[in-house]
Amino acid sequence: MSKTLKNKKNNFKNILIVVIFIYFLCIVFGKRLDNMYMIWNLLLAWIPLEISYFFKKVFGDKNRKKYSQTLIVLLSIIWVISYPNAPYVITELVYLNGNKYFELVNSKGTGVIFKNDLNIWKDFFYVFIGVWICSIISFVSIHINRKIIMERYNSAFSWIFLFLVSIFSGFNMYLSRIQQIRSWNIIINPYKTIVLIYKNINKLTFEFSMLFGGIIIIMYMITNLLINKLKNE
């Protein structure tokens, strides 16, 4: 890895760390500790990002044989299991439904008055910013691996990889949000988790997976197009 690329990588990661730290301080000093769960979500999303950067280092090294193949396979499995934790945070937006942001001024619903309660708008801010940061982490993590696959194989394989991972992440969202099956359950109780996953393979989960997998793909493609456009300007 060249010194320039390494500096860019470190700069980006440092900026993200600073942003997350400021975000953490905002939650603490804003006295909205109920939103602290978003920090946990960010930490979980950070795991696949670190693995992706490690893969970038490995496959960018001409002497990659010095790296243990067993380690690479193990980290690949961990990445596949942990990556859905990043886009999963999108579903945290549903918690905003617990706050009443406006009232209808008549029974016909033709008039709306928004609440001036700062606490509910703080909730909106913290959840939205947390989802936004996780979306960035999600994009970078999967983009690094897609680029590696494209360079080692071809563009078609890289897009197939993106599609499969996105659909798998959509399925993981269903398991985590609806069935309360977490990523770490596969490690704590693998047999029971596999049985539960098998029982949840049906038409509903397929449609749910396609829906949220589609959201991930669309978000990725739009972000990727914007970045490429900015590079060419």
C-alpha positions in Angstrom: 0.0 0.0 0.0 1.5 3.4 -1.0 2.1 6.0 1.6 -0.5 8.4 0.0 -3.2 5.7 0.1 -2.3 4.8 3.7 -2.5 8.5 4.7 -5.9 8.8 3.0 -7.1 5.7 4.9 -5.9 7.0 8.2 -7.3 10.5 7.6 -10.8 9.1 6.8 -10.8 6.7 9.8 -9.6 9.5 12.1 -12.3 11.8 10.8 -14.9 9.1 11.5 -13.5 8.5 15.0 -13.7 12.2 15.8 -17.3 12.5 14.4 -18.4 9.5 16.5 -16.7 10.9 19.6 -18.4 14.3 19.1 -21.7 12.4 18.5 -21.1 10.5 21.8 -20.5 13.8 23.7 -23.7 15.3 22.2 -25.7 12.4 23.6 -24.1 12.6 27.0 -24.2 16.4 27.5 -27.5 16.6 25.7 -28.8 14.4 28.5 -30.4 12.0 26.1 -28.8 8.8 27.4 -31.7 6.8 26.0 -30.0 7.2 22.7 -26.8 5.7 23.9 -27.7 2.4 22.1 -26.7 4.2 18.9 -23.1 4.2 20.1 -23.2 0.4 20.5 -24.6 0.1 17.0 -21.7 2.2 15.7 -19.1 0.0 17.5 -20.7 -3.1 16.0 -20.6 -1.4 12.5 -17.0 -0.6 13.0 -15.9 -4.3 13.2 -16.5 -5.1 9.5 -14.9 -1.8 8.5 -11.7 -2.7 10.2 -11.7 -6.1 8.6 -12.3 -4.5 5.2 -9.3 -2.3 5.6 -7.3 -5.3 6.6 -8.3 -7.1 3.4 -7.3 -4.0 1.5 -3.9 -4.2 3.1 -3.5 -7.9 2.4 -4.6 -7.9 -1.2 -2.7 -4.8 -1.9 0.5 -6.4 -0.7 2.6 -8.1 -3.4 3.8 -10.5 -0.7 0.4 -11.5 0.4 1.4 -15.1 1.0 2.9 -14.0 4.3 -0.6 -13.7 5.6 -2.3 -16.8 7.0 -5.0 -18.1 4.7 -6.8 -19.5 7.7 -6.9 -16.0 9.2 -8.2 -14.5 6.0 -11.0 -17.2 5.7 -11.9 -16.7 9.4 -12.1 -12.9 9.0 -14.1 -13.3 5.9 -16.7 -15.3 7.8 -16.7 -12.7 10.6 -17.2 -9.9 8.1 -20.2 -11.7 6.5 -21.7 -12.2 9.9 -21.0 -8.8 11.3 -21.5 -6.5 8.2 -25.3 -6.5 8.4 -25.0 -4.7 11.7 -24.1 -1.6 9.8 -27.1 -1.3 7.4 -29.3 -2.8 10.2 -29.2 0.6 11.9 -31.6 1.9 9.2 -34.4 0.2 11.1 -33.6 2.2 14.2 -35.7 5.0 12.6 -38.8 3.1 13.7 -38.2 4.3 17.2 -38.9 7.8 16.2 -42.5 6.7 15.9 -42.7 6.7 19.7 -42.5 10.5 19.7 -45.5 12.6 18.7 -44.0 15.3 16.5 -47.2 17.0 15.5 -50.9 17.2 16.2 -53.9 17.6 13.8 -55.8 20.7 14.5 -59.1 19.3 13.2 -60.8 16.0 12.6 -60.3 16.3 8.8 -56.6 16.4 9.2 -56.3 19.5 7.0 -54.2 21.4 9.6 -51.0 20.3 11.4 -49.2 21.9 14.3 -45.7 20.7 15.0 -44.5 20.3 18.6 -41.9 22.6 20.1 -40.6 20.0 22.6 -36.9 20.1 22.1 -36.4 16.6 23.6 -38.3 14.8 20.8 -36.3 16.8 18.2 -33.1 15.8 20.0 -34.2 12.2 19.6 -34.7 12.8 15.9 -31.3 14.4 15.6 -29.4 11.6 17.4 -31.1 8.7 15.7 -30.8 10.3 12.2 -27.1 11.2 12.7 -26.4 7.7 14.0 -28.1 6.1 11.0 -26.2 8.5 8.6 -22.8 7.6 10.2 -23.6 3.9 10.0 -24.6 4.2 6.4 -21.2 5.8 5.6 -19.4 3.0 7.4 -21.6 0.4 5.6 -20.8 1.9 2.2 -17.0 2.1 2.8 -16.9 -1.4 4.2 -18.7 -3.1 1.3 -17.1 -0.8 -1.3 -13.6 -1.8 -0.3 -14.4 -5.5 -0.7 -16.3 -5.0 -4.0 -13.2 -3.2 -5.3 -11.0 -6.1 -4.2 -13.2 -8.6 -6.0 -13.4 -6.4 -9.1 -9.6 -6.2 -9.3 -9.0 -9.9 -8.6 -11.8 -11.2 -10.9 -14.1 -8.8 -12.8 -16.8 -6.2 -12.4 -19.7 -8.7 -12.8 -18.5 -10.7 -9.9 -18.2 -7.6 -7.8 -21.8 -6.6 -8.4 -23.0 -10.1 -7.7 -21.1 -9.9 -4.4 -22.9 -6.6 -3.6 -26.3 -8.1 -4.5 -25.8 -11.2 -2.4 -24.4 -9.4 0.6 -27.2 -6.8 0.4 -30.0 -9.4 0.3 -28.3 -11.4 3.1 -28.2 -8.1 5.1 -31.9 -7.6 4.4 -32.6 -11.1 5.7 -30.4 -10.4 8.8 -32.5 -7.3 9.4 -35.6 -9.4 9.5 -34.0 -11.9 11.9 -32.6 -9.2 14.2 -35.6 -6.8 14.2 -38.6 -9.2 13.9 -37.3 -12.4 15.4 -34.7 -10.9 17.8 -32.0 -13.2 16.5 -28.6 -11.3 16.8 -25.4 -11.9 14.9 -23.6 -13.2 18.0 -26.2 -15.9 18.5 -24.6 -17.9 15.8 -21.5 -18.0 18.0 -23.2 -18.5 21.4 -25.7 -21.1 20.2 -25.0 -22.1 16.6 -27.3 -25.1 16.3 -30.4 -23.3 17.8 -29.7 -20.2 15.7 -29.3 -22.2 12.4 -32.6 -24.1 13.2 -34.4 -20.7 13.8 -32.9 -19.3 10.6 -34.1 -22.3 8.6 -37.6 -22.0 10.1 -37.8 -18.4 9.0 -37.0 -19.0 5.3 -40.4 -18.3 3.6 -42.1 -15.9 1.2 -42.4 -13.1 3.8 -38.7 -13.1 4.7 -37.8 -13.3 1.0 -39.9 -10.2 0.3 -38.5 -8.4 3.4 -34.9 -9.3 2.4 -35.5 -8.0 -1.2 -37.0 -4.8 0.1 -34.3 -3.9 2.5 -31.5 -5.4 0.4 -32.8 -3.2 -2.4 -32.5 -0.1 -0.1 -28.9 -1.0 0.6 -28.1 -1.5 -3.1 -29.8 1.8 -4.1 -28.0 3.7 -1.3 -24.7 2.2 -2.4 -25.2 2.9 -6.1 -26.3 6.5 -5.5 -23.3 7.2 -3.2 -20.9 5.5 -5.6 -22.2 7.5 -8.5 -21.9 10.8 -6.6 -18.3 10.0 -5.5 -17.3 9.1 -9.1 -18.9 12.2 -10.4 -17.0 14.4 -7.9 -13.8 12.6 -8.8 -14.3 13.4 -12.5 -15.1 17.1 -11.9 
